[in-house]
Amino acid sequence: MKKLYYLLILAFTFILCKQSSFAQSTNDGFMMDKGNLCMVADYSRDSWKNYWEGTKKRESHYVGTYSAEAINAMIGMGITGTILFTASLPYIWTSSTDFYNSGQHGFQDLGLGLKWKVLEKHIPGGNISFQPSVIGSFPISDYIPDAMPYSIGNQSKTIGGNALVHYMMDKNFYLTLQWGYIYRDNITIDATSYFYQDRLYYTNEVFIPNLILYGAKIGYDVERFRAEGWISVQNSQGGSDIRLNDKPYPFNRMSYTKAGLAGKYHIKKIPNLSLTASAGYTFKGRNVGQSFSYLAGIQYILKCY
């Protein structure tokens, strides 16, 4: 019974760490020049052995070490000097060391974003800019959302907004503050009923909590390289904790605080090619794994017009 308890309680969904890869995106303070296309490919891995059941920290004795790996393709296009379009698509596969389940693999969700530098002003010590954005995603494959933690996503369509303030100092240091809200649509699962907050629901439609995301980055940027430290917080707006001796569901309240380091290096002999890397650690969470994550990638900038 104890073994069954652990197997069930560990079946909660993973959250792949969205680390800073320095690709042109909606959550950093840098814009693309007009007509430039940034093409990115990166590999990331997220793994954990300990996890939080609600706010109680536990060790996964029977699943062992869980891992989620991804290859991500992304583009960023400078529509104008102040408008940036982004698109990304990850291919993800999941596994664990001690459990019989071999995991899942496949393309997850197509993510789209549009960022606009509304305002930029010189202040003492540097330039400050305000960059709001609209972001969204939708699943492109028929993966199973409640086969946790081996599911590669939750099948929810999302849309949200992001507000970003970027302060670029005269001595090449910068500070970026970001806040966003993500609305997530309900999903359907392969079941006719489920328990939510001690009540039985006779439906296959499942509520997915919305998210508040915020964070900060402080870094140093020069022509050949960039380095930064970052912190990222996700607060789930509703949902329940994993129930004792019960199978978790996508409606669980999954929140975390992560921090890490990231770097970017421009290849001297190939001016438009860059190497990127980052690593992060989850040091506080709720219904998530205490994960260590890392990422390595390449990006190339092509002038289109």
C-alpha positions in Angstrom: 0.0 0.0 0.0 2.9 2.3 0.8 4.4 1.6 -2.6 1.1 2.3 -4.3 0.8 5.6 -2.4 4.1 6.8 -3.7 3.5 5.7 -7.2 0.2 7.6 -7.3 1.4 10.7 -5.4 4.3 11.1 -7.8 2.1 11.2 -10.8 1.9 15.0 -11.0 2.8 17.0 -14.0 6.3 18.4 -14.6 6.9 22.0 -15.3 9.8 22.4 -17.8 12.0 25.2 -16.6 11.8 28.1 -19.0 15.3 29.4 -18.6 16.9 32.3 -20.2 18.5 31.1 -23.5 19.1 34.7 -24.8 17.0 34.0 -27.8 15.0 37.1 -28.8 11.9 36.6 -26.7 9.0 38.4 -25.0 10.6 38.1 -21.5 13.9 39.8 -22.1 14.6 43.5 -22.6 16.5 43.2 -26.0 14.9 43.9 -29.4 15.8 42.8 -32.9 16.8 45.3 -35.6 14.3 45.8 -38.3 14.4 43.0 -40.9 16.6 40.7 -38.8 15.6 37.0 -38.2 17.0 35.2 -35.2 16.9 31.4 -35.6 17.5 29.3 -32.4 17.9 25.7 -31.6 18.6 24.5 -28.1 18.5 21.4 -25.8 17.3 21.5 -22.2 17.0 18.9 -19.4 15.0 19.2 -16.2 15.3 16.6 -13.5 14.3 16.0 -9.9 14.2 13.3 -7.2 12.6 15.4 -4.4 9.3 17.1 -4.7 6.6 19.0 -2.9 3.3 17.4 -2.0 1.4 20.6 -1.4 4.0 22.5 0.6 5.4 19.3 2.2 8.7 18.2 0.8 9.1 14.5 0.0 11.6 12.1 -1.6 10.5 10.0 -4.6 11.6 6.5 -3.4 9.9 4.5 -6.2 10.0 6.7 -9.3 13.6 7.5 -8.7 15.0 10.4 -10.7 12.6 12.0 -13.1 13.7 13.9 -16.2 12.1 15.9 -19.0 14.3 16.7 -22.0 13.5 18.9 -24.9 14.8 20.1 -28.2 13.3 23.6 -28.9 13.2 25.5 -32.2 12.5 29.2 -32.1 12.5 32.2 -34.3 12.5 35.9 -33.5 11.7 38.5 -36.2 12.2 42.2 -36.0 9.1 43.5 -37.8 10.3 47.0 -37.1 12.9 48.2 -34.7 10.3 48.4 -32.0 8.0 45.3 -32.8 9.2 41.8 -32.3 7.5 38.6 -33.4 8.4 35.2 -31.8 7.4 31.6 -32.4 8.7 28.4 -30.6 8.0 24.7 -30.7 9.5 22.1 -28.4 9.9 18.4 -28.9 9.8 16.8 -25.4 10.5 13.3 -24.0 10.1 12.2 -20.4 11.5 9.3 -18.3 12.4 8.1 -14.8 15.0 5.7 -13.5 13.0 3.3 -11.2 9.4 3.3 -12.5 8.1 0.9 -15.2 6.5 3.7 -17.3 8.8 4.5 -20.3 7.5 8.1 -20.5 6.1 10.1 -23.4 7.6 12.0 -26.3 6.4 14.3 -29.1 5.8 17.8 -30.1 4.1 19.9 -27.4 2.6 23.3 -27.9 3.3 26.0 -30.5 4.0 29.3 -28.7 3.6 32.7 -30.3 4.4 36.2 -29.1 4.4 39.8 -30.1 6.4 42.4 -28.2 6.3 46.2 -28.7 8.8 48.7 -27.3 6.3 51.4 -26.5 8.6 53.8 -24.7 12.3 54.4 -24.4 13.8 57.3 -22.4 17.2 58.4 -21.3 17.5 58.8 -17.5 20.6 59.5 -15.4 22.9 56.5 -15.8 21.3 54.9 -18.9 18.2 54.2 -20.9 14.9 52.8 -19.6 12.2 51.2 -21.8 8.8 49.8 -21.4 7.9 46.7 -23.5 4.5 45.1 -23.2 3.7 41.9 -25.1 0.9 39.4 -26.0 1.7 35.7 -25.7 -0.2 32.5 -26.4 0.1 28.8 -27.1 -1.9 25.8 -28.4 -1.2 22.1 -28.5 -0.3 20.6 -31.9 -0.3 16.9 -31.1 -2.6 14.5 -29.3 -0.6 13.8 -26.2 -2.3 12.6 -23.0 -2.5 15.5 -20.5 -3.3 13.5 -17.3 -0.6 10.8 -17.6 1.5 12.5 -15.1 4.4 13.2 -14.6 5.1 11.6 -18.0 2.8 13.8 -19.9 4.6 16.3 -22.1 2.0 19.1 -21.4 -1.6 19.7 -20.3 -3.3 20.3 -23.7 -4.6 23.7 -22.6 -4.8 26.6 -25.0 -3.3 29.8 -23.4 -3.3 33.5 -24.0 -1.8 36.2 -21.8 0.0 39.5 -21.5 3.4 40.5 -20.3 4.8 43.8 -19.0 8.5 44.4 -19.0 10.7 47.3 -17.8 14.3 47.2 -19.1 17.0 49.6 -17.7 20.3 49.5 -19.8 23.0 51.3 -17.9 25.7 53.4 -19.5 28.4 51.0 -18.2 26.9 47.9 -19.9 25.0 46.6 -16.9 21.3 46.1 -17.2 18.3 45.3 -15.0 15.0 43.8 -16.3 11.8 43.4 -14.4 8.9 41.4 -15.8 5.3 40.6 -14.8 2.7 38.6 -16.7 -0.7 36.9 -16.5 -1.6 33.7 -18.4 -5.2 32.6 -19.0 -5.4 28.8 -19.6 -8.5 27.1 -21.1 -10.2 24.0 -19.6 -9.2 20.6 -21.0 -10.9 17.2 -21.5 -9.5 13.9 -20.1 -10.1 10.2 -20.8 -12.3 9.8 -17.7 -16.0 10.3 -16.9 -15.5 11.7 -13.4 -12.9 13.0 -11.0 -12.5 14.4 -7.5 -11.7 18.1 -7.1 -11.4 19.7 -3.6 -13.2 16.7 -2.0 -16.1 16.8 -4.4 -16.9 14.3 -7.2 -17.5 15.8 -10.6 -19.3 13.7 -13.3 -17.6 15.3 -16.3 -14.5 14.9 -18.4 -13.8 18.6 -18.5 -11.1 19.7 -16.2 -10.3 23.2 -14.8 -6.7 24.5 -15.4 -5.6 27.3 -13.0 -4.4 30.6 -14.6 -0.9 31.8 -13.8 0.8 34.9 -12.6 4.5 35.0 -13.7 7.1 37.5 -12.6 10.8 37.8 -12.3 14.0 39.8 -12.6 17.3 39.7 -14.4 20.5 41.5 -13.8 23.3 41.2 -16.3 26.3 42.6 -18.2 26.2 43.0 -22.0 29.0 43.8 -24.4 29.6 43.1 -28.1 31.1 39.6 -27.7 29.3 38.2 -24.7 26.4 38.6 -22.2 26.1 37.2 -18.7 23.2 37.4 -16.3 21.6 36.1 -13.1 17.8 35.5 -13.1 14.9 34.7 -10.8 11.5 33.4 -11.9 8.3 33.0 -9.9 5.1 31.2 -11.0 2.0 31.6 -8.8 -1.0 29.3 -9.7 -4.3 31.1 -9.4 -6.4 28.4 -7.7 -6.3 24.7 -8.0 -5.8 22.0 -5.3 -2.9 20.2 -3.6 -2.2 16.6 -4.4 -4.6 14.5 -2.3 -3.3 11.8 0.1 -3.3 8.4 -1.5 -5.0 9.8 -4.6 -3.9 10.4 -8.2 -3.1 14.1 -9.0 -4.6 16.0 -11.9 -3.7 18.9 -14.1 -5.8 21.2 -11.9 -3.3 21.0 -9.1 -1.9 24.3 -7.8 1.7 24.3 -9.2 3.8 27.2 -8.0 7.6 27.7 -7.8 10.5 30.0 -7.4 13.5 29.4 -9.5 16.9 31.1 -9.9 19.9 30.6 -12.1 22.7 31.9 -14.3 22.9 32.4 -18.1 25.5 33.3 -20.7 25.9 34.1 -24.4 29.0 34.2 -26.5 29.3 35.5 -30.0 31.7 33.5 -32.3 34.3 35.9 -33.6 34.9 34.2 -37.0 31.2 33.9 -37.7 29.7 37.2 -36.5 26.1 36.3 -36.7 26.5 33.0 -34.8 26.2 32.7 -31.0 26.4 30.0 -28.3 24.1 30.1 -25.3 23.9 28.3 -22.0 21.9 28.5 -18.7 21.2 26.6 -15.6 18.6 27.0 -12.9 17.4 25.4 -9.6 13.9 25.3 -8.0 14.4 26.2 -4.4 10.8 26.7 -3.4 7.7 25.0 -4.8 4.2 23.6 -4.4 3.1 20.4 -6.1 6.3 20.4 -8.3 9.6 18.7 -8.3 12.7 20.3 -6.8 14.4 20.4 -10.2 17.8 21.3 -11.5 17.7 22.4 -15.1 20.2 23.3 -17.8 20.1 24.5 -21.4 22.6 24.8 -24.2 21.9 26.2 -27.7 23.0 28.0 -30.8 21.5 31.0 -32.6 22.0 32.6 -35.9 20.9 36.1 -37.1 20.0 36.5 -40.8 19.3 39.9 -42.4 16.0 39.6 -44.4 15.2 43.2 -45.4 
